[in-house]
Amino acid sequence: MRLTKEQKRKFWTLRWIFLAAMILAPVYTILVDGFASWYPFLMAFLIAPSIVLIFAFFEFVVFDGRIRKLPFLVLLIIRISAYLFSILFCVLSIVILIRMLRYGHTFQQEIQSPAFQFYLEEGDFKVLVAYIFGLVILTNFTLQMNRKMGQGVLREFLLGKYHEPRETSVFIMFLKFRNAAFFINKLGDQKFLEFYNEVIYDMTNTIIFNKGIISSYDDDEILILWNEEKGIENAHAIRLFSEIEDELGQHKVRYFEKYGGLPRFEAAVHFGKVVCGEIGRVKSEIRYHGDATNTAHRILELASGDESFLISNPVLERIEVPGLFEYESMGMIQMRGKRDPLEIYRVDSKRELF
């Protein structure tokens, strides 16, 4: 079975969860039981992959779809409850199995044994429950916050990476909802926002899969960034626009039935240096400032009709355009508010998108 982009992203997340589980399970065993017996370690190494399988089931099956649109707190409570009860059931089953093997008991003999009853009521089981409960809350809160704040942003906040402004080179894409005004007039503001949010929801996995970082949403525009290495890798900064159109095209029947039309986008990509840093005290976020950002937005103003995807010469100098695309120079363009002209290229896919 071929994995979707969302499933591939979750698969990479599961790798880290598996690694963490394989470390934390024996750590708990050492803290509680020391090295007196090897049975607790066997138990730990059975529990760790079982937890990962539980995560895989919930992330790939239960929480894969529209359920993620539930309010943050509601979804967080549902996730914590589902994970907690499932993991506790799994852990308790493994504990009983190991104790049956260790003491030669049947299932009924083990659960009725005084030693097992003591383990549940007075022993380490309560500590285990608290340990698992803490890890489940921490993991789910981190996953939810990372999704809300944008990929990598939470980690950068915690590490203080942008506490002091610093200069960096990035590929900058402005993605504009070209026919937003049509849908606002047709649907009204409230229905349009629902539509726009649904479109963003549908394209987000494509952006993440192409290593882009969603920096901000501003009215009908989305700012997407790549560091130099990831933008060049597999020509992500150029491929993204075509793949977004492909992805939205797959949902066109739903869009027509619910909203009466297909969303159209135009985009511009530029490469240059920006200063990035954390701003705000009550509401903090990472912002990118500099002439490169302004230039990318000026390039977007040139996009219209058949010239829906434009890139600048600095982009073309760094990225080898894949054979799937063809590009043509529009010449040296003197953009509004800029001292020097810049060569701009229109980029088109060689295949029919819809």
LINTAPE-V212271 format. One record per residue. N is the residue number from 1. RES is the residue in one small letter. OMEGA is omega as a letter, one per 40 degrees, with the letter a starting at -180 (999 if undefined). Layout:
N & RES & OMEGA
N & RES & OMEGA
This chain:
1 & m & a
2 & r & a
3 & l & i
4 & t & i
5 & k & i
6 & e & a
7 & q & i
8 & k & i
9 & r & i
10 & k & i
11 & f & i
12 & w & i
13 & t & i
14 & l & i
15 & r & a
16 & w & i
17 & i & i
18 & f & i
19 & l & i
20 & a & a
21 & a & a
22 & m & i
23 & i & a
24 & l & a
25 & a & i
26 & p & i
27 & v & i
28 & y & a
29 & t & i
30 & i & a
31 & l & a
32 & v & a
33 & d & a
34 & g & a
35 & f & a
36 & a & a
37 & s & i
38 & w & a
39 & y & i
40 & p & i
41 & f & i
42 & l & i
43 & m & a
44 & a & a
45 & f & i
46 & l & a
47 & i & a
48 & a & i
49 & p & i
50 & s & i
51 & i & i
52 & v & i
53 & l & i
54 & i & i
55 & f & a
56 & a & i
57 & f & a
58 & f & a
59 & e & a
60 & f & a
61 & v & a
62 & v & a
63 & f & i
64 & d & a
65 & g & a
66 & r & i
67 & i & a
68 & r & i
69 & k & i
70 & l & i
71 & p & a
72 & f & a
73 & l & i
74 & v & a
75 & l & i
76 & l & i
77 & i & i
78 & i & a
79 & r & a
80 & i & a
81 & s & a
82 & a & a
83 & y & a
84 & l & a
85 & f & i
86 & s & a
87 & i & i
88 & l & i
89 & f & i
90 & c & a
91 & v & a
92 & l & i
93 & s & i
94 & i & i
95 & v & i
96 & i & a
97 & l & a
98 & i & i
99 & r & i
100 & m & i
101 & l & a
102 & r & a
103 & y & i
104 & g & a
105 & h & i
106 & t & a
107 & f & a
108 & q & i
109 & q & a
110 & e & a
111 & i & i
112 & q & a
113 & s & i
114 & p & a
115 & a & a
116 & f & i
117 & q & i
118 & f & i
119 & y & a
120 & l & a
121 & e & a
122 & e & a
123 & g & a
124 & d & a
125 & f & i
126 & k & i
127 & v & i
128 & l & i
129 & v & i
130 & a & i
131 & y & a
132 & i & a
133 & f & i
134 & g & a
135 & l & i
136 & v & i
137 & i & a
138 & l & a
139 & t & a
140 & n & i
141 & f & i
142 & t & i
143 & l & a
144 & q & i
145 & m & i
146 & n & i
147 & r & a
148 & k & a
149 & m & a
150 & g & a
151 & q & i
152 & g & a
153 & v & a
154 & l & i
155 & r & a
156 & e & i
157 & f & a
158 & l & a
159 & l & a
160 & g & a
161 & k & a
162 & y & i
163 & h & i
164 & e & a
165 & p & i
166 & r & a
167 & e & i
168 & t & i
169 & s & a
170 & v & i
171 & f & a
172 & i & i
173 & m & i
174 & f & a
175 & l & a
176 & k & i
177 & f & a
178 & r & a
179 & n & i
180 & a & a
181 & a & i
182 & f & a
183 & f & i
184 & i & i
185 & n & a
186 & k & a
187 & l & a
188 & g & a
189 & d & a
190 & q & a
191 & k & i
192 & f & i
193 & l & i
194 & e & i
195 & f & a
196 & y & i
197 & n & i
198 & e & i
199 & v & i
200 & i & i
201 & y & a
202 & d & a
203 & m & a
204 & t & i
205 & n & i
206 & t & i
207 & i & a
208 & i & a
209 & f & i
210 & n & i
211 & k & i
212 & g & i
213 & i & i
214 & i & a
215 & s & a
216 & s & i
217 & y & a
218 & d & a
219 & d & a
220 & d & a
221 & e & i
222 & i & i
223 & l & a
224 & i & a
225 & l & i
226 & w & i
227 & n & a
228 & e & a
229 & e & a
230 & k & i
231 & g & i
232 & i & a
233 & e & i
234 & n & i
235 & a & a
236 & h & a
237 & a & i
238 & i & a
239 & r & a
240 & l & a
241 & f & i
242 & s & a
243 & e & i
244 & i & i
245 & e & i
246 & d & a
247 & e & a
248 & l & i
249 & g & i
250 & q & a
251 & h & a
252 & k & i
253 & v & i
254 & r & i
255 & y & a
256 & f & a
257 & e & a
258 & k & a
259 & y & i
260 & g & i
261 & g & a
262 & l & i
263 & p & i
264 & r & a
265 & f & i
266 & e & a
267 & a & i
268 & a & i
269 & v & i
270 & h & i
271 & f & i
272 & g & a
273 & k & i
274 & v & i
275 & v & a
276 & c & a
277 & g & i
278 & e & i
279 & i & i
280 & g & i
281 & r & i
282 & v & i
283 & k & a
284 & s & i
285 & e & i
286 & i & a
287 & r & a
288 & y & a
289 & h & i
290 & g & a
291 & d & a
292 & a & i
293 & t & i
294 & n & i
295 & t & i
296 & a & i
297 & h & i
298 & r & i
299 & i & i
300 & l & i
301 & e & i
302 & l & a
303 & a & i
304 & s & i
305 & g & a
306 & d & i
307 & e & a
308 & s & i
309 & f & a
310 & l & i
311 & i & a
312 & s & i
313 & n & i
314 & p & i
315 & v & a
316 & l & i
317 & e & a
318 & r & a
319 & i & i
320 & e & a
321 & v & i
322 & p & a
323 & g & i
324 & l & a
325 & f & i
326 & e & a
327 & y & a
328 & e & a
329 & s & i
330 & m & a
331 & g & i
332 & m & a
333 & i & i
334 & q & a
335 & m & a
336 & r & i
337 & g & a
338 & k & a
339 & r & a
340 & d & i
341 & p & a
342 & l & i
343 & e & a
344 & i & a
345 & y & i
346 & r & a
347 & v & i
348 & d & i
349 & s & a
350 & k & a
351 & r & i
352 & e & a
353 & l & a
354 & f & 999
